[in-house]
Amino acid sequence: MTFFSSSKTIGILGGGQLGKMLLYNTRKWDIKTKVLDNNPNAPAKLSCDEFHVGDLMDYQTVLNFAKNIDVLTIEIENVNVKALEEIEKKGIKVYPQPNVLAIIQNKLKQKKFYKENKIPTAPFREFKSIKSIKEEIIHGNLCFPFVWKSNSMGYDGFGVKIIKSNRDIEELNDTPGFIEDLVEIKKELSVIICRNVKGEIKNFPVVEMIFNNDSNQVEYIISPARINNEISRKAISIALKLSKLYNHVGIMAIELFLTSDNEILINEVAPRPHNSGHFSIEMSYTSQFEQHIRAILGLPLGEAKNKISGVMVNLVGEKQNNGPVKFSNIDQIMTIEGVTPHIYGKKETRPNRKMGHVTIVNEKIENAIKIAKKVKETIKVISK
């Protein structure tokens, strides 16, 4: 089935920055696209052939959207899986598959999946309420510190909190979740895997993620990660094993912990283009976005190696800034060799909202890191 310069259509659930960057490639290849998002001014709106406003979690809305499309994909996990199952029954290709999403949407199901399949992960315990956590602490069956995670609707640092005291517990939303042992982490890593409909698999280099301590969001992505070959091979081996177990189609981002004793533990996965893969636009022979389109259309996968090393910096809204966005001092960083800014097209900023990213490429990773820190200090995402 050829999609190039034809009436064949890819449907995308979600019109945020990931959808926008997917559309760079569909535009490049003259592939017809249709996007659904609940925001009438979503970043992907201007790049698709058809744009529809609607709730991604509403069964009938998603079902109606899938009419007259040939392949359906996502740029966000929070979509109605029951609708996707029905769409698949109608003969429309849905990638990633609904059964994969059903596991990944729920972090507790993810954890149980890892345990059942002997994938190394941090020890965890299920709790259906905050009250039950408090009771375990009172009875001496649970001690600080530990990590609390909500089962669903958690992303970009939300739904995850390190609990060090009773005060921290009082700040939690009373939703079903689980606790993990607080593992001593040396580095947080990510491996982007892609698998096409024919079962061909390729992996991007292991990258290193550096998080902001306040927001718990990724601040820097370093590619390749500053780890030795043995650890890199171990991380890639676990990622490939997990990809084969899920038997997914498309991009899958696999987040990992490197512990203080050099063990690799799976944290969680995302079955879509991912923030930790944005480096690939400038640094790789094939970007994660192009690779995803290739995969869902059954095309041969591209080369996933890096052409050059570098760093990606996330641009997020400054604290105490809400309203129409202004990127202060962005012109100053555009004179630096190897620097490429990406602005997502979100018109309103708020604290810690992802508004763009900057890629810095350099033959020496140490130089890229220095420039990345300068970029972070220079650009401020503020409200007008």
C-alpha positions as CSV (number, residue, x, y, z in Angstrom):
1,M,0.0,0.0,0.0
2,T,1.7,3.2,-1.1
3,F,1.0,6.5,0.7
4,F,3.2,8.7,-1.3
5,S,1.3,11.3,-3.3
6,S,-2.0,9.4,-2.9
7,S,-5.3,9.6,-1.1
8,K,-4.2,7.1,1.5
9,T,-4.4,8.8,4.9
10,I,-2.5,8.5,8.2
11,G,-4.6,9.5,11.2
12,I,-2.8,10.9,14.3
13,L,-4.4,11.1,17.7
14,G,-2.9,14.1,19.4
15,G,-1.7,17.4,17.9
16,G,1.0,18.5,20.2
17,Q,4.6,19.1,19.4
18,L,5.2,15.4,18.8
19,G,2.4,15.4,16.2
20,K,3.9,18.5,14.6
21,M,7.3,16.9,14.3
22,L,5.8,13.7,12.8
23,L,4.2,15.9,10.2
24,Y,7.6,17.3,9.1
25,N,8.1,13.9,7.5
26,T,4.6,13.4,6.0
27,R,4.9,16.8,4.4
28,K,8.4,15.8,3.1
29,W,6.9,12.7,1.5
30,D,3.5,14.2,0.4
31,I,1.5,11.8,2.6
32,K,-2.0,12.8,3.5
33,T,-2.7,13.3,7.2
34,K,-5.6,13.9,9.6
35,V,-5.2,15.0,13.2
36,L,-7.5,14.9,16.3
37,D,-6.8,17.1,19.3
38,N,-8.9,18.7,22.0
39,N,-7.0,22.0,21.6
40,P,-8.4,24.1,18.6
41,N,-4.9,25.7,18.4
42,A,-2.8,22.6,18.7
43,P,0.8,22.9,17.2
44,A,0.1,20.3,14.6
45,K,-3.0,22.1,13.2
46,L,-1.1,24.0,10.5
47,S,0.8,21.1,9.1
48,C,-1.9,18.4,8.5
49,D,-4.4,18.1,5.7
50,E,-7.4,17.8,8.1
51,F,-7.7,19.0,11.7
52,H,-10.5,17.9,14.0
53,V,-11.2,19.1,17.5
54,G,-12.3,16.5,20.0
55,D,-11.7,14.5,23.2
56,L,-9.1,11.8,22.7
57,M,-10.6,9.8,25.6
58,D,-14.2,9.9,24.2
59,Y,-15.1,6.6,22.6
60,Q,-17.4,7.9,19.9
61,T,-15.2,10.8,19.0
62,V,-12.2,8.6,18.3
63,L,-14.4,6.1,16.4
64,N,-15.8,8.9,14.2
65,F,-12.3,10.3,13.6
66,A,-11.1,7.0,12.2
67,K,-13.5,7.1,9.2
68,N,-11.7,7.3,5.9
69,I,-8.2,6.7,7.2
70,D,-5.9,3.8,6.4
71,V,-3.5,3.8,9.3
72,L,-4.1,5.3,12.8
73,T,-1.2,6.2,15.2
74,I,-0.8,8.3,18.3
75,E,1.5,11.0,19.7
76,I,0.1,10.6,23.3
77,E,-0.9,7.5,25.3
78,N,-4.0,9.0,26.9
79,V,-6.5,7.9,24.2
80,N,-9.6,5.6,24.3
81,V,-8.2,2.1,23.9
82,K,-11.7,0.6,23.6
83,A,-12.3,2.7,20.5
84,L,-9.0,1.7,19.1
85,E,-9.9,-2.0,19.6
86,E,-13.2,-1.4,17.6
87,I,-11.3,0.5,14.9
88,E,-8.9,-2.4,14.5
89,K,-11.8,-4.8,14.2
90,K,-13.0,-2.7,11.2
91,G,-9.8,-3.5,9.4
92,I,-7.9,-0.2,10.0
93,K,-4.3,-0.6,11.0
94,V,-3.7,0.8,14.5
95,Y,-0.1,1.3,15.6
96,P,0.9,0.9,18.4
97,Q,-1.6,-1.9,18.8
98,P,-4.4,-1.4,21.3
99,N,-3.2,-4.4,23.4
100,V,0.2,-2.7,23.8
101,L,-1.4,0.6,24.8
102,A,-3.7,-1.2,27.3
103,I,-0.6,-2.2,29.3
104,I,1.4,0.9,28.9
105,Q,-1.4,3.4,29.8
106,N,-1.4,2.0,33.3
107,K,2.0,2.1,35.1
108,L,1.0,-0.6,37.5
109,K,0.2,-2.9,34.6
110,Q,3.6,-2.0,33.2
111,K,5.4,-2.9,36.4
112,K,3.6,-6.2,36.6
113,F,4.4,-7.0,33.0
114,Y,8.1,-6.5,33.7
115,K,7.9,-8.7,36.8
116,E,6.1,-11.5,34.9
117,N,8.6,-11.4,32.1
118,K,11.7,-11.2,34.4
119,I,12.7,-7.7,33.2
120,P,14.7,-6.1,36.0
121,T,12.8,-3.3,37.7
122,A,12.7,-1.6,41.1
123,P,10.7,-3.5,43.7
124,F,7.2,-2.1,44.1
125,R,4.0,-2.5,46.1
126,E,0.4,-1.7,45.0
127,F,-1.7,0.7,47.1
128,K,-5.3,1.6,46.2
129,S,-5.5,4.7,48.4
130,I,-3.3,7.2,50.3
131,K,-5.0,6.1,53.5
132,S,-3.6,2.5,53.0
133,I,-0.1,4.0,52.6
134,K,-0.5,5.9,55.9
135,E,-1.7,2.8,57.7
136,E,1.4,0.8,56.5
137,I,3.6,3.6,57.8
138,I,1.8,3.7,61.2
139,H,2.2,-0.1,61.6
140,G,5.9,0.0,60.7
141,N,5.6,-1.9,57.4
142,L,6.7,1.0,55.3
143,C,9.6,3.5,55.8
144,F,10.7,6.7,54.3
145,P,12.0,7.5,51.7
146,F,10.2,5.8,48.8
147,V,8.7,6.8,45.4
148,W,5.0,7.1,44.8
149,K,3.5,6.8,41.3
150,S,-0.1,7.1,40.2
151,N,-1.3,4.2,38.0
152,S,-2.5,6.5,35.2
153,M,-2.5,9.9,33.6
154,G,1.1,10.7,34.8
155,Y,3.6,12.3,32.4
156,D,6.2,15.1,32.3
157,G,6.9,14.8,36.0
158,F,3.3,14.6,37.1
159,G,2.0,11.5,39.0
160,V,5.5,10.8,40.4
161,K,6.9,12.0,43.7
162,I,9.7,11.1,46.1
163,I,8.1,10.7,49.5
164,K,10.4,11.7,52.4
165,S,7.9,12.7,55.1
166,N,4.3,12.7,56.2
167,R,4.0,16.2,54.7
168,D,4.9,14.8,51.3
169,I,2.1,12.3,51.6
170,E,-0.5,15.0,52.3
171,E,0.4,16.6,49.0
172,L,-0.5,13.5,47.0
173,N,-3.8,13.1,45.0
174,D,-5.8,10.3,46.4
175,T,-5.7,8.0,43.4
176,P,-4.7,4.4,43.0
177,G,-1.0,3.9,42.7
178,F,2.0,2.0,43.9
179,I,5.3,2.7,45.7
180,E,8.7,1.8,44.5
181,D,11.9,1.4,46.5
182,L,14.0,4.5,46.2
183,V,16.9,3.1,44.2
184,E,20.3,4.7,44.3
185,I,20.7,6.0,40.7
186,K,23.9,6.9,39.0
187,K,22.4,7.9,35.7
188,E,19.0,7.9,34.0
189,L,19.2,6.5,30.5
190,S,16.9,6.1,27.5
191,V,16.9,3.8,24.4
192,I,14.7,4.6,21.5
193,I,13.7,1.4,19.7
194,C,11.7,1.1,16.4
195,R,10.0,-1.9,15.0
196,N,8.1,-2.0,11.7
197,V,5.1,-4.2,10.7
198,K,7.5,-6.8,9.2
199,G,9.4,-7.2,12.5
200,E,12.5,-5.3,11.5
201,I,14.0,-3.6,14.6
202,K,16.5,-0.8,15.0
203,N,17.8,1.0,18.0
204,F,19.2,4.5,18.5
205,P,22.2,5.1,20.7
206,V,21.7,5.0,24.5
207,V,21.2,8.6,25.7
208,E,21.7,10.1,29.1
209,M,18.8,12.1,30.7
210,I,19.5,14.8,33.2
211,F,16.4,15.9,35.2
212,N,15.5,19.2,36.9
213,N,15.2,18.5,40.6
214,D,12.3,20.9,41.1
215,S,10.0,19.9,38.2
216,N,11.2,16.3,37.8
217,Q,11.2,17.0,34.0
218,V,14.1,16.2,31.6
219,E,16.3,19.2,31.2
220,Y,19.2,17.8,29.1
221,I,19.6,14.8,26.8
222,I,23.2,13.8,26.1
223,S,23.8,11.6,23.0
224,P,25.6,9.3,23.3
225,A,25.4,8.7,27.0
226,R,28.6,8.9,29.0
227,I,28.8,5.2,29.8
228,N,31.1,2.4,28.9
229,N,30.4,-0.1,26.1
230,E,29.4,-2.9,28.5
231,I,26.7,-0.8,30.1
232,S,25.6,0.4,26.7
233,R,25.2,-3.2,25.4
234,K,23.3,-4.2,28.6
235,A,20.9,-1.3,28.2
236,I,20.3,-2.0,24.5
237,S,19.9,-5.7,25.2
238,I,17.1,-5.1,27.8
239,A,15.4,-2.6,25.5
240,L,15.4,-5.0,22.6
241,K,14.1,-7.8,24.8
242,L,11.3,-5.6,26.0
243,S,10.4,-4.4,22.4
244,K,10.1,-8.0,21.3
245,L,7.9,-8.9,24.3
246,Y,5.5,-6.0,23.5
247,N,5.6,-6.9,19.8
248,H,4.7,-3.3,19.1
249,V,4.9,-1.4,15.8
250,G,6.5,2.1,15.7
251,I,8.8,4.0,18.1
252,M,9.1,2.9,21.7
253,A,11.1,4.9,24.2
254,I,12.5,2.8,27.0
255,E,13.6,4.7,30.1
256,L,16.2,3.0,32.3
257,F,18.0,3.5,35.6
258,L,21.7,2.8,35.9
259,T,22.2,2.0,39.6
260,S,25.2,2.7,41.8
261,D,26.3,-0.9,41.4
262,N,26.0,-0.7,37.6
263,E,22.7,-2.7,37.3
264,I,20.2,-1.6,34.6
265,L,16.6,-1.4,35.7
266,I,13.6,-0.6,33.5
267,N,11.7,2.5,34.7
268,E,8.9,2.9,32.1
269,V,8.2,3.0,28.4
270,A,6.3,5.2,26.0
271,P,5.0,3.7,22.7
272,R,5.4,6.9,20.6
273,P,8.0,9.5,19.7
274,H,9.6,10.7,22.9
275,N,11.3,13.8,24.4
276,S,14.5,11.7,24.8
277,G,14.6,11.1,21.0
278,H,14.4,14.7,19.8
279,F,18.2,14.8,19.4
280,S,17.8,12.5,16.4
281,I,16.5,15.3,14.2
282,E,19.9,16.8,13.9
283,M,22.2,14.1,15.2
284,S,21.0,10.8,13.6
285,Y,20.9,9.6,10.0
286,T,17.1,9.0,10.5
287,S,15.1,10.9,13.1
288,Q,12.8,9.1,15.5
289,F,9.8,10.8,13.7
290,E,10.8,9.6,10.2
291,Q,11.5,6.1,11.7
292,H,8.0,6.0,13.2
293,I,6.4,6.9,9.9
294,R,8.5,4.2,8.1
295,A,7.5,1.6,10.7
296,I,3.7,2.1,10.6
297,L,3.7,2.1,6.8
298,G,5.8,-1.1,6.6
299,L,8.7,0.7,5.0
300,P,12.3,-0.4,5.6
301,L,13.7,1.3,8.7
302,G,16.5,3.9,8.3
303,E,19.9,4.0,9.8
304,A,19.6,4.9,13.5
305,K,23.3,5.7,14.2
306,N,24.5,9.1,15.2
307,K,26.2,11.3,12.6
308,I,27.5,13.5,15.3
309,S,27.3,13.8,19.1
310,G,25.5,16.5,21.0
311,V,23.0,17.7,23.6
312,M,19.3,18.6,23.6
313,V,18.0,21.3,26.0
314,N,14.3,21.5,26.8
315,L,12.8,25.0,26.8
316,V,10.1,25.3,29.5
317,G,8.0,28.1,30.9
318,E,9.7,30.1,33.6
319,K,8.2,30.1,37.1
320,Q,5.5,32.7,37.8
321,N,4.9,33.2,34.1
322,N,1.5,32.6,32.7
323,G,0.0,33.9,29.4
324,P,1.1,34.7,25.9
325,V,4.6,33.4,25.3
326,K,7.8,35.3,24.6
327,F,11.2,33.6,23.9
328,S,13.6,36.1,25.4
329,N,17.2,36.2,24.0
330,I,16.7,33.5,21.5
331,D,18.5,35.5,18.8
332,Q,21.7,35.5,21.0
333,I,22.0,31.7,20.7
334,M,21.5,31.5,17.0
335,T,24.9,32.9,16.3
336,I,26.5,29.8,17.9
337,E,27.8,27.1,15.6
338,G,25.8,23.9,15.8
339,V,22.8,25.3,17.6
340,T,19.3,24.7,16.3
341,P,16.2,25.9,18.1
342,H,12.8,24.2,17.7
343,I,9.7,26.2,18.8
344,Y,6.6,24.1,19.3
345,G,4.0,26.7,18.4
346,K,2.2,26.8,21.8
347,K,0.9,30.3,22.2
348,E,0.4,30.3,26.0
349,T,3.2,29.6,28.5
350,R,2.9,28.4,32.1
351,P,5.5,27.2,34.6
352,N,7.4,24.1,33.4
353,R,5.3,23.7,30.2
354,K,7.4,22.3,27.4
355,M,7.5,25.1,24.8
356,G,10.5,24.1,22.6
357,H,13.9,22.6,22.6
358,V,17.4,23.4,21.3
359,T,19.8,20.9,19.8
360,I,23.6,21.5,20.1
361,V,25.8,19.3,17.8
362,N,29.5,19.1,18.3
363,E,32.3,16.6,17.6
364,K,33.2,16.8,21.3
365,I,30.5,16.0,23.7
366,E,32.2,18.1,26.4
367,N,31.9,21.2,24.2
368,A,28.3,20.5,23.4
369,I,27.5,20.3,27.2
370,K,29.2,23.7,27.8
371,I,27.2,25.3,25.0
372,A,24.0,23.6,26.2
373,K,24.4,25.2,29.6
374,K,25.0,28.6,28.0
375,V,21.8,28.1,26.0
376,K,19.8,27.2,29.1
377,E,21.1,30.3,30.9
378,T,20.4,32.6,28.0
379,I,16.9,31.7,26.7
380,K,14.0,32.5,29.0
381,V,10.5,31.4,28.2
382,I,8.4,34.1,29.7
383,S,4.9,35.7,29.3
384,K,4.5,39.0,27.6
